Amino acid sequence: MTLEQVVTQNLRALRAQKKFSQETLAHKAGISVSYVSMLERGARTPPLATMEALAKAMGVSPLALLQKPSR
């Protein structure tokens, strides 16, 4: 699994765990809903500043977006 795929998977999973809609996450992170959708589909790769904003919006460490899920 590539790092890009890990970020995509973690973003979707964390958002669902927090019970945030894409719209809620986008508002809290200061980005557009369409951008959140693109990130979750893997159509875009977020810069570090965006990853930090997403993590802060969800109340997790930025590392939570980068770490490969343990199985």
N, C-alpha and C positions, 0 to 999 in steps of 0.2 A: 504494500500500500504506500503510495507516495505521500509526502507531507501535505500536498494540496488536498488529497482525498481525506487525510486525517482531519484537517481543518474543517472541511465541508461536513464531514460526518459529526464531528464534535459540535459544530455550530448548530446543526439541526437538533442533535440530541439535547444539548444544554437548553436551547430555546424551548423545546418540548417539556423538559424537566421543570423549567420555571413557569410553564403554562403561559408563555408569552406568544401572542400572535406575531407574525412578521411585522405588522404595523406597529405594535407596541415596542418591539425591539428596535425598529428603525427610529421611532420617535425618541426613545431613551438614548440611543447611540448617536443621534444627530445625522442620520443618513436616510436615504430614500428607501421606500418599501421595495421598489424594483431592484435596488442594489442588494438588499438582503436576499431577495429571491435569487438573483444571479450568483451570489456567494454560496448559497445553499445548493444550487444546482452545479456548482463548479465551473460556471461560465466566466467567472472573474476570480482573481486572486487578490485578497485584501492587502494593502500596505500595513506595516506595523502599527501605524497610528490608528488605523481603522480597527485592527484586531484589538488594540488596547481599549478603544471606545466600546466595542462590542462586549468585551470581557467585563469592563466596568459597569455597563448597562445591565449585565446579567448577574453582577456581584460575584464574579469568579476571577481567579488569577488568569492573566493572559496565557500562562503555561497550560491551563486547562484546554485551550483551543489547539495547542500544538502536540500534546502528548498522545501517543498511540494508545487507544483503549486496551486495557488488559482483558484477556478472554479466559 
